[in-house]
Amino acid sequence: MKINGLGSIKGSLLSGVSETSSNRSKTSFTELLEDFIKDVNNDLNAASQAEEKIMNGNVENFEELLYTISKSEISLRLLVEIRNKALESYQEIMRMQV
């Protein structure tokens, strides 16, 4: 039985990192985080517009609007968890004795 590697998963997870064959130029963690925050903000704005469409009765595709709202909720939860983990890591580092 052959087990395939995780190369395809790694490529999809690092979509924010651009690579060339001769020179690898990596974006910094700060840039990735800023882009993710912008994406979450765009998702939240799209969800607000979807909610307004539902309230006004301008529904063409109800499932798509619910998908947009759910996507923004999951994105926001992920962002909050990233923040929580970063704070926990910082607090752990500050507790270390030198």
C-alpha positions as CSV (number, residue, x, y, z in Angstrom):
1,M,0.0,0.0,0.0
2,K,1.4,3.3,-1.0
3,I,0.9,6.4,1.1
4,N,1.1,9.7,-0.7
5,G,2.9,12.6,0.9
6,L,1.4,15.8,2.2
7,G,2.9,18.0,-0.6
8,S,-0.5,19.0,-2.0
9,I,-1.8,20.0,1.4
10,K,1.4,22.0,2.1
11,G,0.9,23.9,-1.2
12,S,-2.7,24.8,-0.5
13,L,-1.9,25.9,3.1
14,L,0.9,28.2,2.0
15,S,-1.0,30.0,-0.8
16,G,0.1,33.3,0.6
17,V,3.7,32.4,0.2
18,S,5.0,32.9,-3.4
19,E,7.7,30.7,-4.6
20,T,9.8,30.7,-7.7
21,S,12.1,27.9,-8.9
22,S,15.4,29.9,-8.6
23,N,14.6,32.3,-5.8
24,R,12.1,31.8,-3.0
25,S,10.6,35.0,-1.8
26,K,8.6,34.5,1.3
27,T,6.1,37.0,2.7
28,S,6.5,37.7,6.4
29,F,4.2,36.5,9.1
30,T,3.0,40.0,9.6
31,E,2.0,40.4,6.0
32,L,0.2,37.0,6.1
33,L,-1.7,38.1,9.2
34,E,-2.6,41.5,7.8
35,D,-3.9,39.8,4.6
36,F,-5.9,37.3,6.7
37,I,-7.4,40.2,8.8
38,K,-8.4,42.0,5.6
39,D,-10.0,38.8,4.3
40,V,-12.0,38.4,7.5
41,N,-13.1,42.0,7.3
42,N,-14.2,41.5,3.7
43,D,-16.1,38.4,4.8
44,L,-17.8,40.3,7.6
45,N,-18.8,43.1,5.2
46,A,-20.2,40.6,2.8
47,A,-22.2,38.9,5.6
48,S,-23.7,42.3,6.6
49,Q,-24.8,42.9,3.0
50,A,-26.2,39.3,2.9
51,E,-28.2,40.0,6.1
52,E,-29.5,43.2,4.7
53,K,-30.6,41.4,1.5
54,I,-32.4,38.8,3.6
55,M,-34.2,41.4,5.7
56,N,-35.2,43.4,2.6
57,G,-36.5,40.3,0.8
58,N,-34.0,40.6,-2.0
59,V,-33.1,37.0,-2.0
60,E,-32.1,35.4,-5.3
61,N,-30.1,32.5,-3.8
62,F,-30.8,31.9,-0.2
63,E,-28.2,29.1,0.2
64,E,-25.4,31.4,-1.1
65,L,-26.4,34.1,1.4
66,L,-26.3,31.6,4.3
67,Y,-23.0,30.3,3.0
68,T,-21.6,33.8,3.1
69,I,-22.8,34.4,6.6
70,S,-21.5,31.1,7.9
71,K,-18.1,31.7,6.2
72,S,-17.7,35.0,7.9
73,E,-18.6,33.5,11.3
74,I,-16.0,30.7,10.9
75,S,-13.4,33.2,9.7
76,L,-14.0,35.4,12.8
77,R,-13.8,32.4,15.1
78,L,-10.5,31.4,13.6
79,L,-9.1,34.9,13.9
80,V,-10.2,35.1,17.6
81,E,-8.5,31.7,18.3
82,I,-5.3,32.8,16.6
83,R,-5.3,35.9,18.8
84,N,-6.0,33.8,21.9
85,K,-3.1,31.4,21.1
86,A,-0.8,34.4,20.4
87,L,-1.7,35.9,23.8
88,E,-1.2,32.6,25.6
89,S,2.2,32.1,23.9
90,Y,3.2,35.6,24.9
91,Q,2.1,35.1,28.5
92,E,4.0,31.8,28.6
93,I,7.2,33.4,27.4
94,M,6.8,36.2,30.0
95,R,6.6,33.5,32.7
96,M,9.9,31.9,31.7
97,Q,12.7,32.4,34.0
98,V,16.0,33.5,32.6
